[in-house]
Amino acid sequence: VKPILLYGIQSMGSPLPDLPFERLVVVELGARIGAAACGSLLAMTGATVVVAEPGDAPPIGKYKNRAAACAGKHSIVVHPGSSADAALLRHALAAADVIIISSDLPSIVSISPADFPDTIVCDVTALAEHCEHSHLLCDKLVQALSGIAAVTGTSEGTPTLSDAAVLDLGSGIYAAAAIAAALRVRRRHGGGQQIQSSMYGAAINGLTTF
């Protein structure tokens, strides 16, 4: 029997244990790569992740590589003016345990966390605070703003930008960890939570020295 390797768990033909987030329903609205990374981590650990995407999605954020962003997830494509698509999205939101948004980028629907008091709403953005042009901030700009670019490359060289979306991915990892903690709190005490995770926050944490 071939060994099966799944998320670091090896099985020699015996049944794999239940994944930790089975039966968890997640609706992913956010267009940032970090939102997609967060949703992917939850999907890989058993959650049912539904990506709500516009029928006329521009190639920005995670939609630059939709195949990677949406792998392992379900999809609701909402076309402009379609009442059936809008009703399907409302049904998914009503059933969600977790909603992932990116409030600093355009979305097919704007939600208020106050409308989902029993749901964990996680906002994955560029900055912890919004500014007039926050929708223009990409990974490389946040690398420069935060000082990450000054500690890469060589000590004798100029600030260096990474082509990899390190801060986008970092914000998604922090978001997934925060969601796991919020689910633990909800299991004990009930109620939802509002969570923020940002590329800037991931950068500042990355600059910490011990």
C-alpha positions in Angstrom: 0.0 0.0 0.0 1.4 3.4 -1.0 1.8 5.8 2.0 -0.4 8.8 1.8 1.0 12.2 2.9 -1.7 14.8 3.7 -0.9 18.0 5.6 2.0 16.3 7.3 0.0 13.3 8.4 1.2 10.0 7.0 -1.0 7.0 6.7 -0.1 3.4 5.5 -3.6 2.7 4.2 -5.4 3.3 7.5 -8.2 5.9 7.6 -7.0 9.5 8.0 -8.3 11.4 11.1 -11.0 14.0 10.6 -9.6 17.3 9.6 -9.9 20.1 12.2 -12.2 22.4 10.3 -14.6 19.9 8.7 -18.2 21.2 8.7 -16.9 24.8 9.0 -18.5 27.0 6.3 -16.4 30.0 5.1 -17.4 32.6 2.6 -14.5 34.4 1.0 -15.4 37.9 -0.4 -12.0 39.6 -0.1 -10.1 40.3 -3.3 -6.7 40.5 -1.7 -4.2 37.7 -2.1 -4.0 37.5 1.7 -7.8 36.7 1.8 -7.3 33.9 -0.7 -4.3 32.6 1.3 -6.4 32.5 4.5 -9.3 30.8 2.7 -6.9 28.2 1.2 -5.4 27.4 4.6 -8.9 26.8 6.0 -9.9 24.7 3.0 -6.8 22.5 3.3 -7.7 21.8 6.9 -11.2 20.7 6.1 -13.4 23.8 5.8 -16.0 24.3 3.0 -14.8 27.5 1.5 -17.1 29.4 -0.9 -15.4 32.1 -3.0 -17.9 34.8 -4.1 -16.5 36.4 -7.2 -17.9 39.0 -9.7 -18.8 37.8 -13.1 -16.9 40.8 -14.5 -13.9 40.4 -12.2 -10.9 42.7 -13.2 -7.5 41.0 -13.0 -6.5 42.6 -9.7 -5.5 41.1 -6.4 -6.1 37.4 -6.2 -7.8 37.3 -9.6 -4.4 37.8 -11.3 -3.9 34.0 -10.5 -7.4 32.8 -10.1 -6.4 29.1 -10.5 -4.2 29.3 -7.4 -6.5 31.5 -5.4 -9.6 29.3 -5.9 -8.1 25.8 -5.9 -9.9 23.5 -3.5 -12.8 25.9 -3.0 -16.4 26.3 -4.3 -17.4 29.3 -6.3 -20.4 31.6 -6.6 -20.1 33.8 -9.6 -22.3 36.9 -9.1 -23.2 38.6 -12.4 -24.3 42.3 -12.3 -28.1 42.6 -12.1 -28.7 38.9 -11.4 -31.2 38.5 -8.6 -30.7 34.7 -8.6 -26.9 35.1 -8.0 -27.5 37.7 -5.3 -30.0 35.4 -3.6 -27.5 32.5 -3.7 -24.8 34.8 -2.1 -27.2 35.9 0.6 -28.0 32.3 1.4 -24.2 31.4 1.6 -23.6 34.4 3.9 -26.4 33.4 6.2 -25.0 29.9 6.5 -21.4 31.0 7.0 -19.4 30.5 10.2 -16.6 32.7 8.9 -16.7 35.6 6.3 -13.4 36.8 4.9 -13.4 40.3 3.4 -10.9 42.9 2.1 -12.7 46.2 2.9 -10.0 48.3 1.2 -10.6 46.8 -2.3 -13.8 46.8 -4.4 -16.2 43.9 -3.6 -19.3 42.5 -5.1 -21.1 43.2 -1.8 -20.3 45.3 1.2 -21.2 43.8 4.5 -21.4 45.2 8.0 -20.1 42.9 10.7 -22.9 44.2 12.8 -25.3 42.4 10.5 -23.6 39.1 11.4 -23.3 39.1 15.2 -22.8 35.3 15.5 -20.3 35.1 12.6 -16.5 35.6 12.6 -15.8 38.4 10.1 -12.1 38.7 9.2 -10.9 41.8 7.3 -7.6 41.3 5.4 -6.2 44.6 4.2 -3.0 46.4 3.3 -3.0 48.7 6.3 -4.6 48.3 9.7 -6.1 51.7 9.1 -7.6 52.8 5.8 -6.3 55.8 4.0 -7.6 57.6 0.9 -5.4 55.5 -1.5 -5.2 52.2 0.5 -6.9 50.4 -2.4 -3.7 51.1 -4.5 -1.4 49.5 -2.0 0.2 46.3 -3.2 2.7 44.0 -1.5 5.8 45.8 -2.8 4.6 49.2 -1.7 3.9 47.9 1.8 7.4 46.3 1.8 8.7 49.8 1.2 6.4 51.6 3.6 7.1 49.2 6.5 10.9 49.1 6.1 11.0 45.4 5.1 12.8 46.4 1.9 15.6 47.9 4.0 16.5 44.6 5.7 16.6 42.5 2.6 19.4 42.1 0.0 22.9 42.8 1.2 24.0 45.1 4.0 26.1 47.1 1.5 23.3 47.4 -1.0 20.2 49.5 -1.5 16.7 48.5 -0.2 15.5 45.5 -2.1 11.9 44.5 -2.9 10.8 40.9 -3.0 8.9 39.8 -6.1 7.1 37.2 -4.0 3.9 38.4 -2.2 5.5 37.7 1.2 3.3 40.2 3.1 0.1 39.3 1.4 0.8 35.6 2.3 1.8 36.6 5.8 -1.4 38.5 6.4 -3.3 35.5 5.3 -1.4 33.2 7.7 -2.1 35.6 10.6 -5.7 35.8 9.6 -6.1 32.0 9.6 -4.5 31.8 13.0 -6.8 34.5 14.4 -9.8 32.8 13.0 -8.8 29.5 14.6 -8.6 31.4 18.0 -11.9 33.1 17.4 -13.6 29.7 16.7 -12.2 28.4 20.0 -13.7 31.4 21.8 -17.0 31.0 20.1 -17.1 27.3 21.0 -16.6 28.2 24.7 -18.7 31.4 24.9 -20.7 31.8 21.7 -21.0 34.9 19.6 -19.0 36.2 16.7 -15.9 38.4 16.4 -14.5 41.0 14.2 -10.8 40.4 13.2 -8.3 42.5 11.3 -5.2 41.3 9.6 -3.0 43.4 7.4 0.1 43.3 5.3 1.6 46.1 7.3 1.0 44.2 10.5 2.7 41.1 9.1 5.7 43.3 8.0 6.1 44.9 11.5 6.0 41.5 13.1 8.6 40.3 10.6 10.9 43.2 11.6 10.9 42.1 15.3 14.3 41.0 16.6 15.0 38.9 19.6 
